[in-house]
Amino acid sequence: MAVTLDAGAVEERLAAVWSEVLDVVPVTRSDNFFELGGDSMLVIETVALAREEGLEFTPLDLIEHQTVAELAARITRAPLARPADAAPEEFPLTAAQHRLCFGQPHPRHVTQSVLWHADGLDGAFLEAALTAVLDHHDSFRLRLAGAPGEPRLRYSAQTGVRLEHLDLSGRPTADRERELLAHTTRLQRSVDPVDGPLARAALFELGDAGRRLFVTAHHLAVDGASWRILRADLTRSYRRLRLGQPVDLPAPTSPYGLWARHLATGPGATPASPVARSARVADAASVTVRASERVTATLLGRVRSELGVGMDALLVAAVARAVARVRGPEQVGVEVEQHGRDTAPAGMDISRTTGWFTRLRTVLLTPDRLESRALITAAGRQLGDAWAGAASAVVPTVLVNYLGRFTERPEDLFTDATEAIVSDRYPDNFLSHPVEVHAVVDGARLVTVLTCDRGAPAGAGAEALAAAYREVLEETAAVLGGDDR
């Protein structure tokens, strides 16, 4: 059964949703989602927020119908809420989980963590809100099962997560910083994917520095998109409790286990390509590159409108060219972490499902043979091909993970804090590839972290790669219509 909606009302609601997600005002009926700065991660956020407004469409609908008017024509009828599908009792790990987690010597310590400002928030309400949110998302009930060498995932009855309250006020600043690092390390190292809990959390009282909320979870429970969902749900739940109202989260979407089981038996079930041996995390060096606002705006604004591909393709091409310049291979194999939420089959809704949805795709490029536009287009074509690079014989030496755009807003209840906490990279685990690249558009700037073996030959280490990559970004911005040099 469905509810009939007026086409004009749909366009108005869509424009409001896009404006909130993309932080753009105004949004008109002819505006293109991707030309306004949208990306595949923001597609998922848009689908989820639109559903709360009574508008039902899939990520593929938005990718194929990119303006407000075109998409509105697809969703003039919104289905009524339907019960969530039942989760399977057990299901296999994905190829990405085998590679990036269980290929490590210490898979228990593959985690993701956040430290958020919680200044002025009531501890009791925050604890109740966090408990409600984690109980709502079944990925926190996941547990590792199966025989040795054949791991599988199952659901437990409870999350087992509780919020610790730790008072570090009254300490000298140096002692407080040292204790914060020690406590976050203890919490992270106590995450247990076999017996649980899969996450740990603490509220730190830091005296005149305010309060901080620390949450750490095994990667099996979360990915980059999951944190966006959790932050929004925690904000909503806390505010309702503070007003004396019950927690009222949107209905659960399809369980993570359904998607994982589909991936194991569908077209994406092909094992990922082998990778070159990498250094220990403790022996790695990282360099951060922050592109200027002008370069970032040019890349975001032109890559989709001029070449018809996303920022992920541009970054893969830029990294491949930088690696070729510094390290010399004619053909560069790049393994790309894709967020995977756009691969759900018809009838499966994972727009608000938390978990580790990463899929791996190998892209093979010959940078010296192609000019900038052609190289970016070639990367985009391979990223969009369901079969390209799925089982390549070429061993990828580079990993690229683009986390999309993220903009903190003044009204956000939880914002990122800057104090030093435990690293999610366990020192005795290995880099997944000889070169790892993680990038995000943070506010108005593209921020990229390049990591490789500290013992790389002179002229081929992280500093040299970072310099070449920065140069390629500036060259690409110039080609696409801007020049920041």
Secondary structure as UniProt FT lines:
FT   STRAND          2..4
FT   HELIX           7..22
FT   TURN            29..30
FT   TURN            33..37
FT   HELIX           40..52
FT   TURN            53..54
FT   HELIX           59..64
FT   HELIX           68..72
FT   TURN            73..74
FT   STRAND          77..79
FT   STRAND          90..92
FT   HELIX           95..100
FT   TURN            101..103
FT   HELIX           107..109
FT   STRAND          110..117
FT   TURN            119..120
FT   HELIX           123..136
FT   HELIX           138..141
FT   STRAND          142..145
FT   TURN            148..149
FT   STRAND          152..155
FT   STRAND          163..167
FT   TURN            169..170
FT   HELIX           173..189
FT   TURN            193..195
FT   STRAND          199..205
FT   HELIX           207..209
FT   STRAND          211..218
FT   TURN            219..221
FT   HELIX           224..242
FT   TURN            243..244
FT   HELIX           256..265
FT   HELIX           267..269
FT   HELIX           281..283
FT   STRAND          284..290
FT   HELIX           293..307
FT   HELIX           311..327
FT   STRAND          332..338
FT   HELIX           341..343
FT   TURN            346..347
FT   TURN            351..352
FT   STRAND          359..365
FT   HELIX           367..369
FT   HELIX           372..384
FT   TURN            388..391
FT   STRAND          398..406
FT   TURN            410..411
FT   TURN            427..428
FT   STRAND          435..442
FT   TURN            443..444
FT   STRAND          445..453
FT   TURN            454..455
FT   TURN            458..459
FT   HELIX           462..479
FT   TURN            480..481
//
